[in-house]
C-alpha cells in the first residue's frame, strides 16, 4: 500500500477509520451513529461527511447510510494497518498492556511514515493480528475476513475460544484481564438468563474453570472462534 494512498489530515483519517470500523461490525453508518461514536456535534459530522464525499472517499445520500468508496476503503485500511501495527509494537517490544495502547496508537498513527511502519512490520515478523485480535491489513489493503461470532449471538452449550475484543475502553479491557477473559481463553456458554438477564459462561480449562455472569456490553464486545 506504501506510495499508493494519499495522506490526508488526521481528522479525515479518523473519520474513514471509524466508518470502516462501524461497517466491519455490521452497524449502520449514518450521521447519527458517527456523531455518537466520535462524540462530536451533528453539524460537525455533517460538514465532514460532505468534505469526505468531495474528496471521493465516501458516497452519501440524504437520510441514507454513508459508504466508503474504494479509495476510502484503501485509506481506511492504510490507517488501520498503521494503528494496529503500532499497538502490536507497543505491546510486544515496549511491554505496554493491551488496555494502554489504543490512545498511544491514535496519536502516533498520523505521524509515522509508511517506511517506518514497514520496518515495524518486519521487526515484528509481519503479524496478522493486533493485541485485541483485530486483523492487520496487509500492505496491499487485504483484510482477513472473520470467521468468528459475537459471544452474545451464541446458544447455550457452545464452546469456543476468545479471538477478538471489539471494545477499546481501558476499564473494560482491564476487567477482562482481571477475570481471565483474554485472547485464546476457552469459553463455554452455559445459560442465557431470561428477561434481558446476563449470559452465564465458564472460562478456562478442565477443573480450573470460572463461572461469570456477563452483561450485554461484554457479550457484544467478544468475538469467539466456535469449536465444531
BAMARLUM-177679 format. One record per residue: residue in one letter; y, x, z of N, C-alpha, C, CB in turn. Coordinates in steps of 0.02 Angstrom, whole numbers, plus 50000, padded with zeros to 5 digits. Each point is the difference from the previous one (the first is absolute). Glycine has a CB too. Example, Ala and Ser with C-alpha at 12.3 -4.5 7.8 and 13.67 -1.06 7.14 Angstrom:
<kolnus>
- A;49716;50660;50390;50059;49955;50000;50060;50045;50000;49941;49905;50062 $
- S;50112;50077;49902;50059;50042;50003;50055;49961;50037;49968;50059;49892 $
</kolnus>
This chain:
<kolnus>
- X;49940;50041;50000;50060;49959;50000;50063;50043;50000;49937;49910;50060 $
- X;50058;50153;49962;50057;50044;50004;50034;50007;49932;49945;50061;50093 $
- X;50122;49928;49908;50038;50007;49939;50000;49938;49957;49973;50118;50005 $
- X;49991;49829;50013;49997;49941;49958;50039;49942;50029;49889;50037;49959 $
- X;50132;49967;50106;50033;49945;50032;50069;50023;50024;49889;49949;50034 $
- X;50162;50015;49946;50068;50017;50020;50010;49988;50074;50041;49972;49884 $
- X;49994;50074;50149;50017;49991;50070;50059;49952;50007;49957;50116;50027 $
- X;50035;49836;50016;50053;49951;50013;50025;50010;50071;49950;49918;49919 $
- X;50097;50040;50101;50027;50005;50068;49946;49981;50051;50115;49973;49957 $
- X;49896;50047;50105;49952;49985;50053;49991;49925;50008;50032;50106;50059 $
- X;50022;49856;49935;49995;49928;50009;49959;49968;49944;50110;50000;50058 $
- X;49898;50023;49881;49960;49975;49944;49926;50016;50012;50098;50014;49920 $
- X;49889;50047;50100;49930;50020;50013;49970;49959;50057;50026;50116;49961 $
- X;50013;49871;50091;49975;49959;50056;49983;49930;49976;50069;50066;50080 $
- X;49972;49906;49878;49987;49932;49975;49936;49996;49958;50123;49979;50001 $
- X;49870;50067;49952;49940;49995;49957;49937;50013;50040;50068;50037;49902 $
- X;49936;50008;50148;49942;50012;50043;49983;49938;50040;50029;50122;50007 $
- X;50022;49843;50018;49988;49939;50039;49972;49945;49956;50093;50031;50077 $
- X;49933;49962;49863;49974;49949;49954;49927;50014;49984;50115;49984;49951 $
- X;49870;50079;50036;49930;50019;49986;49956;49984;50060;50039;50091;49922 $
- X;49984;49926;50138;49960;49989;50060;49985;49927;50012;50051;50101;50047 $
- X;49999;49856;49942;49989;49928;50009;49950;49974;49948;50116;49987;50046 $
- X;49892;50036;49892;49953;49979;49947;49930;50024;50014;50093;50003;49918 $
- X;49901;50058;50110;49935;50029;50016;49963;49956;50051;50046;50115;49977 $
- X;49991;49854;50067;49970;49957;50051;49989;49929;49974;50055;50069;50087 $
- X;49967;49917;49851;49992;49934;49973;50053;49951;50023;49879;50022;49995 $
- X;50176;50004;50033;50054;49957;50024;50048;49985;49944;49990;50049;50115 $
- X;50042;49893;49888;50050;49982;49951;50062;50044;50011;49957;49881;49994 $
- X;50069;50147;49952;50059;50043;50006;50060;49959;49977;49932;50106;49980 $
- X;50106;49871;50068;50060;49960;49987;50059;50031;50037;49931;49895;49984 $
- X;50129;50080;50002;50058;50023;50037;49991;49990;50075;50072;49974;49901 $
- X;49896;49971;50117;49990;49985;50071;49952;50049;50033;50022;49880;49975 $
- X;49921;50134;49993;49951;50046;50030;50029;50071;50002;49905;49929;49958 $
- X;50134;50090;49992;50031;50066;50001;50053;50004;50054;49979;50012;49877 $
- X;50059;49934;50133;50050;49998;50053;49967;50010;50068;50072;49923;49930 $
- X;49873;50041;50081;49964;50005;50064;49969;50069;50010;49976;49878;49994 $
- X;49996;50150;49952;49965;50064;50004;50048;50058;50012;49911;49954;49925 $
- X;50146;50044;50041;50047;50056;50003;50053;49991;50054;49982;50017;49879 $
- X;50024;49922;50149;50049;49988;50052;50072;50003;49975;49919;50047;50080 $
- X;50091;49933;49857;50066;50000;49970;50025;49930;49988;49975;50110;49947 $
- X;50087;49884;50034;50028;49934;49987;49976;49974;49933;50101;50028;50070 $
- X;49894;49905;49923;49980;49971;49935;50045;50022;49942;49954;49902;50063 $
- X;50110;50105;49950;50046;50019;49946;49988;50072;49978;50085;49920;50045 $
- X;49900;50124;50003;49985;50070;49982;49937;50005;49959;50056;50037;50105 $
- X;49892;49925;49915;49937;50000;49964;50010;49972;49929;49937;49988;50108 $
- X;50100;49958;49887;50012;49969;49935;50036;50049;49953;50004;49887;50055 $
- X;50045;50148;49971;50037;50049;49959;49955;50056;49977;50105;49972;50063 $
- X;49852;50052;49982;49956;50055;49981;49948;49978;49949;50017;50050;50113 $
- X;49957;49889;49893;49951;49975;49951;50033;49997;49931;49941;49933;50090 $
- X;50121;50046;49907;50037;49999;49937;50006;50071;49972;50064;49897;50037 $
- X;49951;50151;50006;50006;50069;49979;49933;50027;49975;50093;50017;50082 $
- X;49853;49968;49954;49934;50023;49980;49981;49972;49932;49966;50009;50120 $
- X;50052;49928;49868;49986;49969;49935;50039;50035;49945;49978;49889;50057 $
- X;50085;50128;49957;50041;50035;49950;49973;50069;49985;50099;49936;50040 $
- X;49869;50095;50010;49970;50066;49991;49932;49997;49965;50061;50038;50101 $
- X;49915;49901;49888;49935;49992;49968;49941;50010;50046;50054;50037;49897 $
- X;49958;49958;50168;49947;50012;50049;49964;49937;50022;50064;50099;50038 $
- X;49969;49843;49957;49969;49937;50019;50018;49946;49950;50004;50033;50122 $
- X;49956;49914;49879;50018;49939;49965;50008;49946;50054;49937;50033;49892 $
- X;50112;49924;50098;50013;49949;50050;50036;49941;49969;50006;50088;50089 $
- X;49967;49853;49924;50032;49939;49980;50020;49962;50063;49935;49995;49891 $
- X;50120;49970;50107;50025;49963;50058;49946;49955;50030;50116;50003;49951 $
- X;49876;50001;50115;49951;49961;50038;49928;50018;49985;50083;49908;50001 $
- X;49907;50148;49966;49931;50023;49987;49991;50069;50030;49994;49931;49894 $
- X;49943;50093;50104;49986;50064;50033;50027;50059;49960;49897;49949;50050 $
- X;50111;50106;49986;50023;50063;49971;49937;50040;49981;50110;50000;50067 $
- X;49889;50027;49873;49942;50040;49978;50024;50067;49973;49935;49895;49974 $
- X;50028;50157;50042;50016;50066;49974;49981;50004;49926;49983;50051;50114 $
- X;50059;49980;49847;49982;50018;49932;49954;50061;50003;50109;49953;49952 $
- X;49865;50068;49991;49958;50060;50000;50041;50060;50024;49930;49952;49905 $
- X;50132;50052;50074;50043;50054;50023;50011;49996;50075;50058;50002;49888 $
- X;49950;49937;50138;50009;49991;50072;49937;50017;50039;50083;49912;49975 $
- X;49860;50071;49997;49936;50015;50033;49989;50075;50004;49953;49892;49960 $
- X;50063;50144;49986;49993;50072;50000;50046;50033;50051;49967;49996;49880 $
- X;50094;49978;50124;50047;50027;50050;49973;49986;50070;50097;49984;49921 $
- X;49878;49956;50091;49973;49983;50066;49941;50046;50018;50037;49881;49984 $
- X;49920;50132;49968;49943;50044;50012;50022;50071;50014;49930;49928;49926 $
- X;50123;50094;50041;50027;50066;50011;50026;50006;50072;50030;50009;49878 $
- X;50006;49939;50145;50027;50000;50068;49943;49997;50050;50106;49944;49960 $
- X;49845;50013;50027;49943;49994;50046;49960;50065;50003;49995;49878;49975 $
- X;49998;50156;49969;49964;50064;50001;50035;50049;50046;49959;49980;49882 $
- X;50108;50025;50111;50037;50045;50043;49992;49980;50073;50083;50020;49907 $
- X;49927;49915;50107;49999;49975;50069;49931;50012;50033;50086;49913;49969 $
- X;49862;50070;49996;49934;50004;50030;49975;50072;50005;49975;49886;49955 $
- X;50043;50156;49998;49981;50071;50007;50039;50032;50058;49976;50006;49876 $
- X;50086;49975;50132;50039;50026;50056;49969;49979;50066;50104;49998;49930 $
- X;49876;49939;50075;49968;49976;50062;49937;50041;50014;50046;49884;49980 $
- X;49913;50126;49969;49938;50038;50009;50015;50072;50020;49943;49927;49916 $
- X;50108;50103;50054;50020;50068;50017;50023;50004;50073;50033;50020;49880 $
- X;50007;49932;50142;50025;50001;50069;49943;49995;50050;50106;49947;49960 $
- X;49843;50013;50024;49943;49992;50045;49954;50061;49998;50006;49876;49984 $
- X;49977;50145;49955;49949;50051;49992;50025;50070;50015;49948;49928;49915 $
- X;50114;50086;50068;50026;50068;50007;50045;50008;50061;49993;50013;49876 $
- X;50047;49936;50138;50049;50005;50055;49979;49962;50063;50088;50014;49914 $
- X;49852;49958;50085;49971;49968;50060;50039;49940;50025;49956;50110;50030 $
- X;50078;49855;49925;50029;49935;50019;49943;49950;50010;50108;50025;49935 $
- X;49906;49922;50103;49952;49945;50005;50019;49946;49949;49980;50025;50123 $
- X;49973;49932;49862;50012;49952;49945;50056;49950;50016;49880;50012;49969 $
- X;50138;49981;50094;50055;49954;50018;50068;50034;49996;49921;49938;50074 $
- X;50081;50127;49911;50063;50038;49998;50025;50014;49930;49967;50050;50108 $
- X;49990;49940;49841;50016;50030;49935;50041;49956;49953;49895;50061;50014 $
- X;50104;49873;49996;50030;49956;49949;50075;50013;49992;49913;49914;50027 $
- X;50124;50087;50028;50072;50011;49995;50017;50069;49974;50016;49920;50094 $
- X;49945;50130;49927;50011;50068;49974;49991;50002;49925;49961;50048;50110 $
- X;49985;49921;49866;49987;50000;49928;50052;49959;49963;49878;50012;50022 $
- X;50147;49934;50010;50054;49960;49970;50061;50044;49985;49958;49899;50061 $
- X;50058;50144;49987;50060;50042;49992;49989;50055;49949;50031;49975;50118 $
- X;49908;50053;49880;49987;50057;49958;49985;49983;49927;49957;50055;50101 $
- X;50015;49885;49887;49974;49984;49934;50053;50001;49945;49915;49931;50056 $
- X;50148;50057;49962;50053;49999;49950;50029;50070;49987;50027;49884;50036 $
- X;49957;50163;50008;50030;50067;49994;49954;50052;49969;50067;49972;50099 $
- X;49868;50020;49910;49953;50051;49976;49996;50001;49923;49934;49989;50106 $
- X;50055;50069;49867;49993;50006;49928;49928;49983;49980;50090;50088;49996 $
- X;49901;49895;49941;49933;49986;49974;49957;50063;50005;50047;49913;49923 $
- X;49984;50145;50067;49962;50063;50004;49973;50010;50070;50072;50050;49910 $
- X;49970;49938;50141;49977;50008;50069;49943;49951;50016;50114;50038;50033 $
- X;49892;49901;49943;49948;49950;50012;49934;50022;49970;50086;49909;50001 $
- X;49915;50121;49940;49938;50022;49970;49971;50061;50037;50040;49957;49889 $
- X;50003;50084;50139;49976;50055;50043;49967;49972;50063;50091;50075;49956 $
- X;49939;49873;50073;49971;49968;50059;49933;49970;49984;50115;49976;50043 $
- X;49881;49989;49899;49936;49970;49980;49946;50053;49993;50062;49909;49940 $
- X;49956;50148;50029;49952;50054;49991;49979;50030;50067;50050;50025;49888 $
- X;49999;49986;50156;49987;50028;50066;49951;49956;50039;50114;50052;50001 $
- X;49893;49882;49992;49958;49952;50037;49933;49986;49965;50104;49949;50044 $
- X;49886;50081;49897;49937;49988;49964;50001;49935;49962;49942;50066;50085 $
- X;50118;49912;49894;50008;49939;49960;49967;49939;50034;50003;50071;49896 $
- X;50022;49910;50163;49972;49943;50036;50009;49936;49962;50023;50057;50108 $
- X;49932;49896;49902;50003;49935;49966;50030;49945;50043;49901;50034;49934 $
- X;50104;49979;50132;50027;49949;50046;50044;50033;50052;49898;49928;49982 $
- X;50149;50034;50045;50045;50026;50052;49971;49984;50069;50100;49986;49923 $
- X;49935;50031;50131;49972;49990;50067;49986;49928;50018;50060;50101;50032 $
- X;49970;49851;49932;49989;49930;50015;49948;49968;49953;50118;49994;50042 $
- X;49852;50048;49915;49950;49975;49953;50029;49974;49935;49932;49973;50097 $
- X;50134;50034;49894;50031;49978;49938;49982;50048;49943;50095;49947;50065 $
- X;49888;50026;49877;49983;50045;49944;50061;50037;49975;49909;49923;49967 $
- X;50083;50141;50018;50054;50041;49974;49997;49999;49924;49999;50074;50103 $
- X;50054;49901;49864;49999;50000;49927;49991;50071;49972;50074;49899;50000 $
- X;49892;50107;49944;49994;50065;49968;50066;50018;49967;49876;49981;49981 $
- X;50129;50081;49996;50061;50022;49966;50011;49961;49935;49984;50113;50049 $
- X;49964;49854;49926;50006;49960;49940;50013;49926;50015;49925;50080;49943 $
- X;50084;49904;50120;50016;49931;50018;49941;49954;50007;50104;50018;49943 $
- X;49836;50010;50065;49940;49959;50009;49989;49989;50075;49948;50046;49892 $
- X;50041;49891;50126;49989;49982;50071;49932;49968;50007;50124;49984;50018 $
- X;49839;50040;50031;49933;49972;50013;50005;49927;50017;49960;50111;50040 $
- X;49997;49848;49929;49998;49929;50015;49957;49989;50063;50015;49970;49877 $
- X;50013;49997;50174;49962;49992;50062;49940;49954;49992;50105;50018;50062 $
- X;49842;49999;49972;49940;49957;50002;49991;49973;50070;49946;50066;49907 $
- X;50107;49936;50132;49998;49978;50069;50022;49927;50007;50021;50118;50037 $
- X;49969;49855;50023;50024;49933;50017;50037;50002;50065;49904;49947;49938 $
- X;50147;50011;50068;50035;49996;50064;49953;49975;50054;50109;49980;49940 $
- X;49897;50048;50119;49958;49978;50056;50008;49926;50012;50010;50113;50052 $
- X;50049;49861;49940;50014;49929;50012;49961;49954;49953;50113;50033;50040 $
- X;49863;49994;49904;49964;49959;49951;49925;50001;50009;50092;50024;49921 $
- X;49883;50016;50127;49928;50009;50007;49969;49947;50046;50016;50122;49981 $
- X;49922;49861;50004;49964;49950;50039;49961;50033;50056;49991;49927;49899 $
- X;49996;50036;50156;49959;50027;50055;49933;50026;49974;50055;49920;50079 $
- X;49924;50137;49947;49939;50032;49978;50011;50057;49951;49944;49893;50018 $
- X;50117;50111;49954;50016;50052;49953;50008;50067;50036;50055;49916;49925 $
- X;49916;50136;50046;50006;50068;50028;50031;50046;49947;49899;49981;50076 $
- X;50144;50063;49945;50030;50047;49953;50034;50057;50037;50015;49908;49918 $
- X;50026;50130;50045;50038;50054;50030;50074;49990;49983;49900;50079;49993 $
- X;50143;49942;50053;50071;49994;49988;50021;50052;49948;50019;49958;50119 $
- X;50011;50018;49826;50016;50044;49945;50075;50009;49988;49894;49965;49949 $
- X;50145;49989;50077;50072;50003;49986;50039;49959;50051;49976;50016;49877 $
- X;50082;50010;50142;50045;49963;50043;50065;49988;49962;49949;50051;50105 $
- X;50067;49886;49884;50057;49983;49958;50066;50006;50036;49926;49924;49938 $
- X;50074;50066;50128;50062;49999;50038;50022;50070;50018;49970;49887;50045 $
- X;50096;50126;49952;50027;50066;50017;50035;50000;50067;50012;50024;49879 $
- X;49985;49920;50157;50033;49995;50065;49968;50051;50049;50027;49878;49980 $
- X;50014;50164;50049;49975;50054;50043;49963;49973;50061;50093;50072;49961 $
- X;49934;49875;50069;49968;49971;50059;49931;49973;49984;50113;49971;50046 $
- X;49881;49996;49895;49936;49973;49980;49950;50057;49988;50057;49900;49949 $
- X;49965;50153;50018;49956;50057;49986;49977;50034;50064;50058;50017;49890 $
- X;49987;49988;50158;49980;50029;50065;49950;49956;50036;50112;50056;50008 $
- X;49898;49878;49987;49952;49953;50030;49931;50009;49969;50094;49918;50023 $
- X;49904;50087;49911;49936;50009;49966;49966;50064;50022;50044;49937;49902 $
- X;49995;50117;50106;49972;50064;50023;49971;49993;50070;50082;50062;49929 $
- X;49955;49906;50116;49979;49992;50069;49936;49960;50006;50119;50008;50035 $
- X;49868;49948;49917;49941;49957;50003;49947;50019;49948;50074;49908;50042 $
- X;49931;50153;49932;49951;50028;49953;49992;49958;49937;49941;50048;50098 $
- X;50112;49918;49883;50000;49961;49937;50031;50044;49946;50009;49889;50062 $
- X;49956;50165;49921;50027;50050;49954;49956;50004;49937;50048;50065;50098 $
- X;49977;49972;49853;49965;50005;49936;49929;50027;50010;50109;50017;49941 $
- X;49844;49952;50026;49930;50021;50005;49961;49968;50056;50036;50105;49952 $
- X;49999;49858;50093;49965;49969;50056;49959;49940;49975;50092;50037;50078 $
- X;49847;49956;49950;49958;49943;49985;50028;49939;50035;49898;50073;49987 $
- X;50104;49871;49978;50026;49938;50029;49957;49941;49979;50116;50047;49999 $
- X;49870;49910;50048;49959;49940;49988;50038;49938;50022;49893;50066;50015 $
- X;50111;49886;49941;50033;49937;50017;49950;49957;50038;50076;50005;49898 $
- X;49941;49978;50164;49955;49962;50043;50015;49926;49997;49990;50099;50075 $
- X;50073;49883;49931;50017;49929;50005;50074;49990;49983;49912;49983;50089 $
- X;50102;49959;49883;50069;49981;49987;50016;49941;50046;49996;50040;49878 $
- X;50046;49970;50172;50016;49948;50047;50037;49943;49965;50005;50084;50093 $
- X;49980;49853;49926;50030;49943;49965;50075;49991;50015;49888;49945;50003 $
- X;50143;50011;49958;50070;49980;50010;50048;50060;49998;49959;49903;50069 $
- X;50029;50141;49884;50044;50058;49992;49991;50054;50051;50079;49923;49951 $
- X;49865;50076;50084;49987;50050;50051;49984;50067;49970;49958;49910;50074 $
- X;50029;50140;49969;49989;50069;49976;49933;50009;49966;50072;50039;50092 $
- X;49924;50017;49872;49938;50021;49969;49965;50047;50048;50048;49988;49882 $
- X;49889;49997;50134;49962;50041;50046;49960;50050;49960;49993;49906;50086 $
- X;50016;50159;49929;49964;50052;49963;49969;50050;50048;50080;49987;49903 $
- X;49868;50048;50073;49971;50056;50036;50014;50063;49960;49909;49927;50053 $
- X;50114;50125;49981;50018;50062;49967;49959;50057;50030;50116;49958;49977 $
- X;49857;50085;49979;49962;50057;50023;49927;49997;49980;50078;50010;50095 $
- X;49885;50041;49924;49930;50006;49981;49954;49987;50060;50033;50083;49912 $
- X;49910;49887;50074;49944;49991;50048;50025;49974;50067;49939;50093;49943 $
- X;50045;49944;50110;50016;49976;50068;50072;50015;50020;49880;50017;50029 $
- X;50157;50016;49928;50069;50018;50018;50051;49952;49970;49963;50119;50007 $
- X;50016;49821;49976;50046;49952;49970;50046;49970;50054;49916;49975;49910 $
- X;50144;50005;50067;50047;49965;50043;50019;49935;49964;50043;50108;50052 $
- X;49966;49840;49988;50019;49935;49973;50076;49993;50005;49888;49949;50032 $
- X;50142;50027;49913;50072;49989;49998;50015;49930;49976;50020;50123;49980 $
- X;50034;49849;50045;50025;49936;49977;50065;50014;49962;49946;49935;50099 $
- X;50052;50058;49835;50055;50021;49958;50039;49940;49974;49936;50101;49968 $
- X;50130;49902;50040;50043;49949;49971;50008;50009;49925;50060;49992;50109 $
- X;49975;49961;49861;50006;50000;49926;50038;50061;49974;49996;49876;50003 $
- X;50052;50149;50036;50039;50057;49975;49956;50061;49987;50099;49957;50064 $
- X;49855;50056;49982;49955;50057;49990;49946;49983;49950;50022;50038;50117 $
- X;49951;49901;49886;49946;49980;49954;50023;50001;49928;49951;49930;50090 $
- X;50114;50060;49899;50028;50001;49932;50025;50069;49981;50031;49880;50013 $
- X;49966;50168;50033;50023;50068;49986;49943;50048;49984;50097;49978;50074 $
- X;49841;50002;49940;49943;50044;49990;49960;49979;49939;49995;50021;50123 $
- X;49992;50027;49833;49955;49989;49943;49933;50032;50015;50097;49996;49919 $
- X;49850;49968;50063;49932;50020;50019;49958;50012;49938;50010;49935;50107 $
- X;49952;50120;49894;49946;50009;49951;49938;49967;50028;50050;50109;49957 $
- X;49928;49838;50010;49945;49959;50026;49933;50032;49982;50071;49896;49990 $
- X;49884;50104;50060;49932;50024;49989;49958;49943;49971;50010;50083;50095 $
- X;49952;49933;49853;49958;49949;49968;49926;50012;50015;50086;49987;49908 $
</kolnus>
